[in-house]
């Protein structure tokens, strides 16, 4: 997976920060969907690699509970975890025990469950 993430990172559109991120989501039936980050001058409207990968799977019919693992790689020296907007999307669609593996550009990684990344999520219970 490391080699695929490194190659995918090259497709990121990062004219403002140069901070490339790649993600690959794998569904429970073994299909993989890639995503890269896409920047624009309105940073708030940029697209994260994790969200792009998850959206690609959803556009093919996958939904809540269909996701097994999410791989994320940044080109930084430290291992970075998904931003909180991405965590919200991950929390919505992944099971609590699903795995998120985060890599830095050197291939070092850290592994988390969704529950570890999102210990106190905002979810449907908060809407009532």
C-alpha positions as CSV (number, residue, x, y, z in Angstrom):
1,X,0.0,0.0,0.0
2,X,2.9,2.3,0.7
3,X,4.1,2.3,-2.9
4,X,0.5,3.1,-4.1
5,X,0.2,6.0,-1.7
6,X,3.6,7.4,-2.7
7,X,2.6,7.3,-6.4
8,X,-0.9,8.7,-5.7
9,X,0.5,11.7,-3.8
10,X,2.1,12.9,-7.0
11,X,-1.5,13.6,-8.3
12,X,-2.3,16.0,-5.5
13,X,-3.2,19.6,-6.6
14,X,-1.3,21.7,-4.1
15,X,-0.3,25.0,-5.7
16,X,-0.5,26.9,-2.4
17,X,1.1,24.8,0.3
18,X,2.9,22.0,-1.6
19,X,1.6,19.7,1.2
20,X,0.6,16.5,-0.7
21,X,-1.9,14.1,0.8
22,X,-3.1,10.8,-0.6
23,X,-5.7,8.4,0.7
24,X,-7.0,5.0,-0.3
25,X,-10.2,3.6,1.2
26,X,-10.7,-0.2,1.1
27,X,-14.2,-1.6,1.3
28,X,-15.2,-4.8,3.1
29,X,-15.5,-6.5,-0.3
30,X,-11.9,-5.6,-1.1
31,X,-12.3,-2.7,-3.6
32,X,-10.0,0.2,-3.3
33,X,-10.7,3.9,-4.0
34,X,-8.0,6.6,-4.3
35,X,-8.2,10.2,-3.3
36,X,-5.8,13.2,-3.2
37,X,-6.1,16.7,-1.7
38,X,-7.1,19.6,-4.0
39,X,-6.3,23.1,-2.9
40,X,-7.7,26.5,-3.9
41,X,-7.2,30.0,-2.6
42,X,-10.3,29.7,-0.4
43,X,-8.6,27.2,1.9
44,X,-11.9,26.3,3.6
45,X,-13.2,25.0,0.3
46,X,-10.3,22.7,-0.4
47,X,-10.9,19.0,-0.7
48,X,-9.1,16.5,1.5
49,X,-7.7,13.2,0.1
50,X,-9.7,11.2,2.7
51,X,-13.0,12.8,1.7
52,X,-12.2,12.4,-2.0
53,X,-11.5,8.7,-1.6
54,X,-14.6,8.1,0.5
55,X,-16.8,10.1,-1.9
56,X,-15.4,8.0,-4.8
57,X,-16.5,4.9,-3.1
58,X,-19.9,6.4,-2.3
59,X,-20.4,7.4,-5.9
60,X,-20.0,3.7,-6.8
61,X,-22.8,2.7,-4.4
62,X,-20.9,2.1,-1.1
63,X,-22.4,3.4,2.1
64,X,-22.3,3.4,5.9
65,X,-20.8,0.2,7.2
66,X,-19.2,-0.9,3.9
67,X,-15.7,0.5,4.7
68,X,-12.9,-1.6,6.2
69,X,-9.7,0.5,6.3
70,X,-8.5,3.9,5.3
71,X,-4.9,4.6,4.4
72,X,-3.6,8.2,4.6
73,X,-0.2,9.5,3.7
74,X,1.1,13.1,3.9
75,X,4.5,14.2,2.7
76,X,5.5,15.6,6.0
77,X,8.2,14.3,8.4
78,X,5.7,13.5,11.1
79,X,2.8,11.1,10.9
80,X,-0.4,13.2,10.6
81,X,-3.9,12.2,11.4
82,X,-7.0,13.2,9.4
83,X,-8.4,16.7,10.1
84,X,-11.6,17.0,12.1
85,X,-13.8,17.5,9.0
86,X,-12.5,14.3,7.6
87,X,-13.0,12.6,11.0
88,X,-16.6,13.6,10.9
89,X,-17.1,12.0,7.5
90,X,-15.1,8.9,8.6
91,X,-17.2,8.6,11.8
92,X,-20.4,8.8,9.7
93,X,-19.5,6.0,7.3
94,X,-17.1,3.7,9.0
95,X,-17.7,1.2,11.8
96,X,-16.1,2.2,15.2
97,X,-13.7,-0.7,14.9
98,X,-12.6,0.1,11.3
99,X,-8.9,0.9,10.9
100,X,-7.2,4.2,9.8
101,X,-3.5,3.9,9.1
102,X,-1.6,7.1,8.7
103,X,1.8,7.4,7.1
104,X,4.5,10.1,6.7
105,X,6.6,10.4,3.6
106,X,9.3,8.1,5.1
107,X,6.7,5.3,5.4
108,X,6.5,5.5,9.2
109,X,2.9,4.8,10.3
110,X,0.4,4.9,13.2
111,X,-2.7,2.8,13.3
112,X,-6.0,3.9,14.9
113,X,-9.5,2.6,15.2
114,X,-12.3,5.1,14.2
115,X,-13.3,5.1,17.8
116,X,-9.8,6.2,18.8
117,X,-9.8,9.0,16.3
118,X,-13.4,10.1,17.1
119,X,-13.9,9.4,20.9
120,X,-16.8,11.9,21.3
121,X,-18.3,12.3,17.8
122,X,-21.2,14.6,16.8
123,X,-23.8,12.2,15.4
124,X,-27.5,11.6,14.9
125,X,-28.0,11.5,18.7
126,X,-26.9,15.1,18.9
127,X,-29.7,16.2,16.5
128,X,-32.6,15.1,18.8
